[in-house]
Amino acid sequence: SALLLLLYLYCSCNRLGFNVLLYGLGSKRCLLDDFRLTALHDESHVVLDGSFPNVTLNSVLTLILEEILELPVPHTSVEQLEAVKRSFGTEGACELFLLVHNVDGPTLRASRTQEWFAQLATLPGIHIIATIDHVNAPLVWDQGRAGQFRWLWFDVPTFEAYTEETAYEKSLLVHSSGTLVLSSLRHVLHSLTPNARGIFALLAQYQLKHKDTTFYPGLSFQSCYQQCREAFLVSSDIALRAQLTEFLDHRLVRTKKGSDGVEYLSIPIDTSTLRDFLDSQKET
């Protein structure tokens, strides 16, 4: 089966310095997820979804530094990349498996992003298993960059529907009142990291607690950072801003400055929907 093939590739190709690229008709998302649950439950790994409209390599670097390496996050993307390269760049260093759904996705195919991916691919401690679906995906890499990736190409047609891959073609549905559809909210948050979901839940709980406050401004950024740090959701304000970017891009969170010059965060969702969402999270 395709899963057995992937397990074989995991045991051989990745350990020999090659990276695995899966192509073929049909979504390969379930295949990659099954592989993750079967082979990587005891390994450090990060899952990146190239079909997600606002995914950035910067957010991935932040995730690796914070949750995998437990290191402070540098201020610039270049410094973040260098910190990751120092940790995984030597033989015998710690290992990380990077699973990339749709490495040819719209937000990942930019030349600079692929250049940084290629640098990660050359590190002895990082092993990449990725999928592509676009017919012109090979054009993303010139000969030199393809050599950096050291791809081993495998045709694994699954003939499964591209349900998840097409879920983000349109932005979140918004009612005329401005409240987000609950199912869309769940769908987007499901694609984020556990820490990101924890940050959103913290904001939601605070907002519900103060729902009767007249002219509720929101939770100040500094208070949010302190609470998230105490809950071990972030280790720096830079990491918090990286997580908030995902929420802001999808209009899950709104930010504004008060008359006192303080930055406040609020969720533009009606109280009933927000309460239903938190109740559903308790059940999962």
C-alpha positions in Angstrom: 0.0 0.0 0.0 1.0 3.6 -0.3 1.4 3.9 3.5 3.8 0.9 3.5 5.8 2.6 0.7 6.0 5.8 2.8 7.2 3.8 5.8 9.9 2.2 3.8 11.0 5.6 2.4 11.1 6.9 6.0 13.4 4.1 7.1 15.8 4.5 4.1 15.7 7.6 2.0 15.4 10.2 4.6 18.1 8.7 6.8 20.4 8.7 3.7 20.0 12.5 3.2 17.3 12.4 0.6 13.9 14.2 0.9 10.7 12.6 -0.3 8.3 14.2 -2.8 4.9 12.6 -3.4 2.9 13.3 -6.5 0.0 11.7 -8.4 -3.8 12.2 -8.9 -5.8 12.6 -5.7 -5.3 14.2 -2.3 -2.4 12.8 -0.3 -3.3 14.4 2.9 -4.8 11.3 4.6 -1.7 9.3 3.5 0.7 11.8 5.1 -1.5 12.1 8.2 -1.5 8.3 8.6 2.2 8.2 8.2 2.6 10.9 10.9 0.5 8.9 13.3 2.2 5.6 12.5 5.8 6.5 12.3 6.4 9.9 13.9 4.6 9.7 17.2 7.9 9.6 19.1 9.8 11.9 16.7 10.0 15.7 16.6 7.9 16.8 13.6 6.1 19.9 12.2 3.2 19.9 9.8 3.0 22.7 7.3 -0.1 23.2 5.1 0.7 24.9 1.8 -2.9 25.3 0.9 -3.5 27.5 3.9 -3.8 31.0 2.5 -1.7 32.9 5.1 0.9 30.3 6.0 4.5 31.8 6.1 7.9 30.3 6.6 8.4 32.8 9.3 5.6 31.2 11.4 7.2 27.8 10.8 10.6 29.0 12.0 9.0 30.5 15.1 7.2 27.2 15.8 10.4 25.2 15.4 12.4 27.5 17.7 9.7 27.8 20.3 8.1 24.3 20.5 10.8 22.0 19.2 14.0 23.6 20.3 12.6 25.7 23.1 14.9 28.6 22.2 14.2 32.4 22.3 12.9 33.7 19.0 15.2 36.2 17.3 13.7 39.4 16.0 14.3 38.9 12.2 13.5 36.1 9.9 17.2 35.8 8.8 18.3 35.4 12.4 15.5 32.8 13.0 16.7 30.8 10.0 20.3 31.0 11.2 19.3 29.8 14.7 17.5 26.8 13.1 20.5 26.0 10.9 22.8 26.0 13.9 20.7 23.5 15.7 20.2 21.0 12.8 23.3 21.7 10.7 25.7 19.2 12.0 25.9 15.4 11.8 24.5 13.8 14.9 22.4 16.9 15.7 18.8 16.6 16.8 16.4 15.5 14.1 13.2 17.1 12.8 10.7 15.8 10.3 9.0 18.5 8.2 5.8 17.3 6.6 4.6 19.7 3.9 1.1 19.4 2.4 1.2 21.1 -1.0 4.8 22.5 -1.1 3.6 24.0 -4.4 0.8 25.9 -2.7 0.2 29.6 -3.6 1.8 31.0 -0.5 4.9 28.7 -0.6 5.9 28.8 -4.2 7.5 32.3 -4.0 11.2 32.2 -4.9 12.4 33.5 -1.5 10.3 31.0 0.4 11.6 28.1 -1.7 15.1 29.4 -1.3 14.8 29.2 2.5 13.1 25.8 2.2 16.1 24.6 0.1 18.5 25.8 2.9 16.5 23.8 5.4 16.5 20.7 3.1 20.3 20.7 3.1 20.6 20.4 6.9 21.5 16.9 8.1 19.0 17.1 11.0 16.0 18.0 8.9 14.1 15.5 6.8 11.3 16.7 4.5 8.4 14.7 3.2 6.2 16.8 0.9 3.4 16.5 -1.6 2.6 18.4 -4.8 -0.6 18.5 -6.9 -0.2 21.3 -9.5 0.7 20.0 -12.9 3.4 22.7 -13.3 4.9 22.2 -9.8 8.3 21.1 -11.0 8.8 24.5 -12.5 9.1 26.0 -9.0 12.7 24.6 -8.8 15.5 25.3 -11.2 18.3 22.7 -11.5 20.4 24.1 -8.7 17.6 24.4 -6.2 16.3 20.9 -7.0 19.8 19.7 -6.3 19.6 21.3 -2.8 16.3 19.6 -2.1 17.6 16.2 -3.2 14.1 15.1 -4.0 13.2 11.4 -4.6 10.0 11.5 -6.6 7.3 8.9 -6.0 4.0 8.5 -7.8 1.3 7.7 -5.3 -2.1 8.3 -6.9 -4.8 8.0 -4.2 -7.8 9.3 -6.3 -9.2 10.9 -3.2 -11.1 14.2 -3.3 -9.2 17.5 -2.7 -11.5 18.5 0.1 -9.1 20.1 2.4 -6.9 21.6 -0.3 -9.8 23.6 -1.7 -11.3 24.6 1.6 -9.5 27.9 1.7 -10.2 29.1 -1.8 -12.6 31.6 -0.3 -12.1 33.5 2.8 -14.2 32.8 5.9 -17.9 33.3 5.4 -19.2 36.3 7.3 -22.8 37.0 8.2 -24.2 40.5 7.5 -23.9 41.2 11.2 -20.2 40.6 11.0 -20.2 37.3 13.1 -18.2 34.4 11.7 -19.8 31.1 10.8 -19.1 28.6 13.6 -18.2 25.8 11.2 -15.7 28.1 9.4 -14.2 29.1 12.7 -13.7 25.5 13.8 -12.2 24.7 10.4 -9.6 27.4 10.4 -8.6 26.8 14.1 -8.2 23.1 13.4 -5.4 23.8 11.0 -3.5 25.8 13.5 -1.1 24.7 16.2 -2.4 23.7 19.7 -0.7 26.8 21.1 -2.5 29.0 18.6 -5.8 27.5 19.6 -5.0 28.0 23.2 -4.3 31.7 22.6 -7.6 32.1 20.8 -9.5 30.2 23.7 -7.8 32.5 26.2 -9.0 35.6 24.3 -12.5 34.1 24.0 -12.8 33.2 27.7 -11.7 36.7 28.7 -14.2 38.3 26.3 -17.1 36.2 27.6 -16.1 37.0 31.2 -16.4 40.7 30.4 -19.4 40.4 28.0 -21.5 42.7 30.2 -18.9 45.5 30.3 -20.1 48.7 28.7 -17.9 49.7 25.8 -15.7 46.6 26.2 -12.3 47.6 24.5 -10.8 44.1 24.5 -7.8 42.5 26.2 -4.7 44.6 26.1 -1.8 43.0 24.1 0.5 43.2 27.2 -2.1 41.5 29.4 -2.7 38.8 26.7 1.1 38.2 26.5 1.4 37.9 30.3 -1.5 35.4 30.4 -0.2 33.4 27.5 3.3 33.3 28.9 1.9 32.0 32.3 0.0 29.4 30.4 3.2 28.3 28.5 1.6 29.2 25.2 4.3 31.6 24.1 7.8 32.5 25.3 8.1 36.0 23.8 5.9 38.8 22.6 7.4 38.2 19.1 6.0 34.7 19.1 2.6 36.0 20.2 2.5 38.5 17.4 3.4 35.7 14.9 0.4 33.7 16.2 -1.9 36.7 16.2 -1.1 37.4 12.5 -3.0 34.2 11.5 -6.0 35.4 13.4 -5.9 39.0 12.0 -5.6 37.7 8.4 -8.7 35.6 8.8 -10.6 38.3 10.8 -10.8 36.1 13.8 -9.3 38.8 15.9 -9.5 42.6 15.7 -6.9 45.0 17.1 -7.3 48.7 17.8 -5.6 51.3 20.0 -7.6 52.9 22.8 -7.6 56.5 23.8 -4.9 55.6 26.3 -2.6 54.5 23.4 -2.9 50.8 24.5 -3.3 48.1 21.9 -6.5 46.0 22.5 -7.5 42.6 21.1 -11.0 41.5 20.6 -12.9 38.8 18.8 -15.6 40.0 16.3 -18.0 37.2 17.1 -21.3 37.4 18.9 -21.5 36.0 22.4 -23.7 33.1 21.6 -21.4 31.8 18.8 -18.4 32.3 20.9 -19.9 30.3 23.8 -20.9 27.5 21.5 -17.4 27.4 20.1 -15.8 27.1 23.6 -18.3 24.4 24.6 -17.5 22.4 21.5 -13.8 22.6 22.4 -14.4 21.2 25.8 -16.1 18.2 24.2 -13.1 17.4 21.9 
